[in-house]
Amino acid sequence: MSSPDSLFPVLRRDIAGQSIESIVQQYGTPCYIYDMATIAQKVADLKAFDVIRYAQKACSNIAILDRLRRLGVVVDAVSAGEVQRALSAGYDPKTNPHSIVYTADVFDHEALTIIKKLGLHVNCGSPDMIEQLGRAVPGSSVTLRINPGFGHGHSQKTNTGGPQSKHGIWHDQIDECLRLADLHNIVITGLHMHIGSGTDLEHLSQVCDALEKIALQIGRTLTTISAGGGLPVPYRQGQSYVDLDRYYHLWDQTRNRLASVFGHPLRLEIEPGRYLVAESGFLVAEIRSVKKMGENTFYLLDAGFNDLARPILYGAYHPISICHRGHQPSDKDLIEVVVGGPLCESGDIFTQEEGGFVAKRQLPVAKVGDLLVLEVAGAYGFVMSSNYNGRFRTPELLIENGSIHCIRARETYDDLIRGEQIPPPPKA
Ligand code: LLP
C-alpha cells in the first residue's frame, strides 16, 4: 500500500532489514534508529569534493561522528561542546589541524578557551571574532564566513544570507577584515559561504560567483574555499536532490579559475549536515490513542515535539509510515488523520504546516499499540530534542552490518533532574 507519495511507502515492517517490532520489543518507544549504510552512501556521493566537513549540529552522537571519521569525513563544530564531541569521537587536531573547524558568529568564553588550548582553526562569522582571536591567539590562520547579501532556505528560519540574517561577515566589509587581520598578524587562508539550509541548485550556484569575487579581493593567501552546506534531501514526493555532478562542476570551475589567478592549488570543501544523515534516521513511536474530534481522527503517539521539533518550528513535512503490530488491518484503505504527540500543548502536532495550521495525512487504518514511523528524521531530529513536560529523551540506535547498537541510552529520572538542587527552606 502506498500513498500518493509513492516515494515514501506508508506501510513499513523493517528498517535496514531489521524488524521494527523486534527492535521496539527490546528498546521500547519512542526511539531514534539510524541506518549506517545510508550514511556511508551519502558520504560516497560527495567524494568528488576534496574535503567533506560534516556539520555535526545535524546529528552529533559520538558514534555517528566516529563512523564518519573512519570514512574520512572531517567536522565542523559550533560550540565548545561540539568540539569536545569531536574529540570523544577520535578527531585529533594534533595529527590533522583542520579536522575540527570552529564556525560561529561569536566566541563564547568556553569556545575561545578550548580553541586556544587545541589551536583549532576558526571560521569567523564577524569582524569581532578576528579581533578576539587575534588577541587570544595572535598569528592564527582563519577562514572568513561571508554573507553574500542573499540567502535561501526551506524556511525563512533556515535562510542564513541577506540583511535579515545574523550570520557571517557582510560582503562589503572585506577591507575592514583585512585590516584587522594585518593588525593581529592573522592570515586569511579560507573563504566560506553558507546561504541556508534545504535550498536548491539555483540558489546554491549563485554562491560560486559571489565567493569568487570576494576571493579575488582577499587574494593569494587563500588555500581553501568552502561551498558551505545546505544540500536538500526530498522529504516528500515531487522534491528532489541537487544534481551533484553539476554542482561539483560549478565549484570546481570556480576553484580552478582562482587557482590560476593565485598560482597555487586550492582545496574545495563542502559542509553538509542534512544531506549526510537525514535519510538514515527514523523516529519510531507507538500509537497510544486513536480519537475523533469532530470530523478529525487523531493518532496520538508517545513521541512529541520534544522528540522531533521540525514540524512545530518550521511546519516541516516528514513522511510517515505505519507498522501494524499483531494484526493486519481489515480495511486496506487509507484514511485521513492528524498525527500528534503527548505534550500538553496544542502545537504538538507532527502533521502541521508553517504557521501552525493542522494538516491531515492519508495513512493506513491503525489501532492503539501499532507503531508509527516518522521518516527522514536523522537530521535536526534527536539533536533538537528536549525534556519539555518532564519527558525522557529517547534512545538512539545504529543499525550497522546487520547489528543493532544502542548508541545512546534512554534517559531516566536521574538524567532529568541532574544538577537540580532544593535549597534549604527560608527561615521563617
Ligand atoms: N554550515 C553552516 C555554517 C550551517 O549553519 C549549517 C546549518 C550547515 C553547514 C549545514 O546545513 P545543512 O547541510 O544541514 O542544510 N534546524 C534546521 C536546520 C538549521 C541549519 C543550521 N545551519 C532544520 O531542521 O531544517
Boltz pocket constraint, residues with backbone or C-beta under 6 A from the ligand:
constraints:
  - pocket:
      binder: B
      contacts: [[A, 55], [A, 58], [A, 103], [A, 157], [A, 158], [A, 160], [A, 194], [A, 196], [A, 197], [A, 198], [A, 228], [A, 229], [A, 230], [A, 231], [A, 271], [A, 272], [A, 273], [A, 274], [A, 275], [A, 310], [A, 379], [A, 380]]
      max_distance: 6.0
